[in-house]
Amino acid sequence: MIQQPVPTVGDTVTIVRWIVAPAGAVIEARPPTDSTVATLVAPPVMTRQGDSVRIAYPLAVWAAGHNDLVLPGAIVVALNGRVDTLPDNHVVLSVASVLPVAKATAAIAPKPARPWLPRAYRSELPFATLLPVAVLVMVGLQWWWRRRGPAPAPRASATAPAGLTEARVTAWLAAGESRLALDHIDWQVRNRDEFADWCARAAAVRFSPGGEPVVTALVYEGWSRLAAVRLARSDTAGEATPPVTSSEPRRGEARA
């Protein structure tokens, strides 16, 4: 056994024990059982030297005087599976007291509690230092925002259909796409009060099966009314008037 010079209560000491163990064996070093005498402050450190293993126990000692410290025997597991538990080891610890020697232990009064640590000094220096920086950042952002100019105007919606003409409406009707023509006319007039009745009738037959004659008649009616509105506006503005399609159904089509 190797013990450092006489420690005092609360000090850390290292107790070293040597054991014989075969090569390749697994060793488990167990801590002391009496924690009132000493306790481990870290796991034991094991170092192999030949057929021996050095086990160093870092301990903190707590009891003053001469104490019998029991170190439980290490457990050795050989390669063939054999388990051996070594006998316990007794170590005499001499620990010096930190209390005054001239007085009895019972007569020594504990020292009063230490006062609370003073709070940190409150200074306005951080605020005074950061305020100019914050002002400069805000001024820079304001300058950058003014320099970038006004926001670009939003682009025109791409959902609006191309200019609706009589030729397109006629081509759709000739191809049997009367409902497509109805949708385009409805998009042109849906927000106009004078076409409210026509929009209501168009909505009623738009998805009804077998209503092609009625849809075709609504297309002619809607286009005629829209052309009349355009004609009135062009007369007011002095522009060319678009042609107006007759509201009469074509040959082979029924009147609504």
C-alpha positions in Angstrom: 0.0 0.0 0.0 1.2 3.5 -0.8 -0.3 6.5 1.0 0.5 10.1 0.6 1.7 12.2 3.6 -0.9 12.8 6.4 -3.8 14.6 4.9 -6.5 16.8 6.6 -10.2 16.4 6.5 -11.5 17.1 3.0 -8.2 16.4 1.2 -7.9 14.0 -1.7 -5.5 11.0 -1.3 -4.6 8.2 -3.6 -4.4 4.6 -2.3 -2.7 2.1 -4.6 -3.2 -1.7 -4.5 -1.4 -4.3 -6.5 -3.1 -7.6 -7.6 -2.0 -10.5 -9.7 -4.3 -11.2 -12.7 -3.7 -13.3 -15.8 -3.3 -11.6 -19.2 -6.6 -10.7 -20.8 -8.6 -10.8 -17.6 -11.3 -8.3 -16.9 -11.0 -6.5 -13.6 -13.7 -4.6 -11.7 -12.4 -2.5 -8.8 -15.1 -1.8 -6.2 -15.3 1.4 -4.2 -15.1 1.6 -0.3 -18.2 0.7 1.6 -18.0 3.2 4.4 -18.7 6.6 2.9 -18.2 8.3 6.3 -14.5 7.6 6.2 -13.7 8.2 2.5 -15.5 8.3 -0.9 -14.3 7.9 -4.4 -13.8 11.2 -6.3 -13.2 9.4 -9.7 -13.2 5.9 -11.0 -10.2 3.7 -10.0 -7.3 3.9 -12.5 -5.9 0.4 -13.5 -2.6 -0.1 -15.1 -1.1 -3.5 -16.1 2.5 -4.2 -15.6 3.4 -7.8 -16.6 1.3 -10.3 -14.7 0.2 -7.6 -12.1 -2.3 -4.8 -12.2 -1.9 -1.5 -10.4 -5.2 -0.1 -9.0 -5.2 3.5 -7.9 -8.2 4.7 -5.8 -8.6 8.6 -5.7 -10.4 9.2 -2.3 -11.6 12.1 -0.4 -11.2 11.6 3.4 -13.8 12.9 5.9 -13.1 11.5 9.3 -10.2 12.8 11.4 -8.0 10.4 13.4 -6.9 6.9 12.7 -9.5 5.0 10.6 -9.7 1.5 9.2 -10.8 1.8 5.6 -12.1 -1.3 4.0 -11.4 -1.7 0.3 -13.6 -4.5 -1.2 -11.7 -7.0 -3.1 -11.6 -6.6 -6.9 -13.5 -9.0 -9.1 -11.3 -10.8 -11.7 -13.0 -12.5 -14.7 -10.5 -14.7 -16.7 -10.7 -15.5 -20.4 -12.1 -19.0 -19.7 -15.1 -17.4 -17.8 -13.8 -18.1 -14.3 -14.8 -15.4 -11.8 -12.6 -14.7 -8.7 -13.4 -12.2 -6.0 -10.3 -11.2 -4.2 -10.3 -10.7 -0.4 -11.0 -7.3 1.1 -8.1 -5.1 2.0 -7.8 -3.0 5.2 -6.0 0.4 5.0 -5.3 2.5 8.1 -5.9 6.2 7.3 -4.4 8.9 9.4 -6.3 12.1 8.9 -5.5 15.4 10.6 -8.3 17.6 11.9 -8.8 21.1 10.6 -10.3 22.3 14.0 -8.2 24.1 16.6 -6.4 21.7 18.9 -6.6 23.8 22.1 -10.4 23.6 22.3 -12.7 20.7 22.6 -14.7 19.9 19.5 -18.0 20.4 21.3 -16.9 23.9 22.5 -16.1 25.2 19.0 -18.9 27.2 17.6 -19.3 27.4 13.9 -18.3 30.5 12.1 -21.1 32.9 11.1 -22.4 32.7 7.6 -20.6 34.8 5.0 -22.5 37.9 3.8 -24.2 37.8 0.4 -21.9 38.9 -2.4 -22.7 42.4 -3.6 -24.6 42.8 -6.8 -22.8 43.8 -9.9 -22.4 47.6 -10.4 -25.2 48.9 -12.7 -23.8 51.1 -15.4 -25.3 52.9 -18.3 -22.2 52.5 -20.3 -23.6 49.5 -22.4 -26.7 51.4 -23.3 -24.7 54.5 -24.2 -22.4 52.4 -26.3 -25.1 50.5 -28.2 -27.5 53.4 -28.7 -25.3 55.2 -31.4 -24.8 51.9 -33.1 -28.5 51.2 -33.3 -29.2 54.8 -34.6 -26.6 54.3 -37.3 -28.1 51.0 -38.3 -31.6 52.5 -38.5 -30.4 55.5 -40.6 -28.6 53.1 -42.9 -31.7 51.0 -43.4 -33.8 54.1 -44.0 -31.3 55.4 -46.6 -31.2 52.0 -48.3 -35.1 51.8 -48.4 -35.4 55.3 -50.0 -32.6 54.5 -52.4 -34.2 51.4 -53.8 -37.2 53.4 -55.0 -40.9 52.6 -55.2 -42.0 49.0 -55.4 -42.5 47.8 -59.0 -46.1 47.8 -60.2 -47.8 44.4 -60.2 -48.0 42.7 -63.5 -51.3 42.4 -65.2 -53.2 39.3 -64.5 -52.6 36.6 -67.1 -56.0 35.0 -66.6 -57.9 37.5 -68.7 -58.8 36.0 -72.1 -57.5 37.6 -75.3 -59.7 40.1 -77.1 -63.1 38.6 -77.8 -64.1 39.1 -81.5 -66.9 37.9 -83.7 -64.5 35.7 -85.6 -63.5 33.8 -82.5 -67.1 33.4 -81.3 -68.1 32.1 -84.8 -65.2 29.7 -85.0 -66.1 28.2 -81.6 -69.7 27.8 -82.6 -68.7 26.1 -85.8 -66.4 23.7 -83.9 -69.2 22.8 -81.5 -67.6 24.7 -78.6 -70.6 26.7 -77.7 -69.9 26.4 -73.9 -66.4 27.8 -74.4 -67.8 30.8 -76.2 -70.4 31.2 -73.4 -67.6 31.2 -70.7 -65.6 33.9 -72.6 -68.7 36.1 -73.0 -69.6 35.6 -69.3 -66.1 36.7 -68.3 -66.5 39.9 -70.2 -69.9 40.8 -68.7 -70.1 39.2 -65.3 -69.5 42.5 -63.4 -72.0 44.5 -65.4 -75.4 45.1 -63.9 -77.2 45.2 -67.3 -76.1 41.6 -67.9 -77.2 40.2 -64.6 -80.2 38.4 -66.1 -78.1 37.0 -68.9 -75.4 35.8 -66.5 -78.1 34.1 -64.3 -79.5 32.2 -67.3 -76.0 31.2 -68.5 -75.1 29.9 -65.1 -78.3 27.8 -65.1 -77.5 26.0 -68.3 -73.7 26.0 -68.3 -73.2 22.5 -67.0 -76.6 21.0 -67.9 -76.4 18.1 -70.2 -78.1 18.2 -73.6 -78.6 22.0 -73.5 -76.6 22.9 -76.6 -79.4 24.7 -78.4 -80.1 26.8 -75.4 -76.3 27.5 -74.9 -75.9 28.5 -78.5 -78.9 30.9 -78.3 -77.4 32.4 -75.1 -74.1 32.9 -77.0 -75.7 34.8 -79.8 -77.7 36.9 -77.3 -74.8 37.7 -75.1 -72.5 38.6 -78.0 -75.2 40.8 -79.6 -75.7 42.7 -76.3 -72.0 43.0 -75.7 -71.4 44.2 -79.3 -74.2 46.8 -78.8 -72.5 48.1 -75.6 -69.1 48.3 -77.4 -70.8 50.1 -80.2 -72.3 52.7 -77.9 -68.9 53.3 -76.2 -67.1 53.6 -79.5 -69.6 56.1 -80.7 -68.9 58.2 -77.6 -65.2 57.9 -77.9 -65.1 58.3 -81.7 -63.6 54.8 -82.3 -64.4 52.2 -84.9 -67.4 50.1 -84.1 -67.1 46.3 -83.8 -69.4 44.2 -86.0 -72.6 42.9 -84.3 -73.6 39.3 -84.9 -77.2 38.6 -85.5 -79.0 37.1 -82.6 -80.8 34.7 -84.9 -79.7 31.1 -84.6 -78.0 29.5 -87.5 -79.5 26.8 -89.7 -80.1 23.6 -87.9 -80.0 25.3 -84.4 -83.1 25.8 -82.2 -84.2 29.0 -80.8 -84.0 29.2 -76.9 
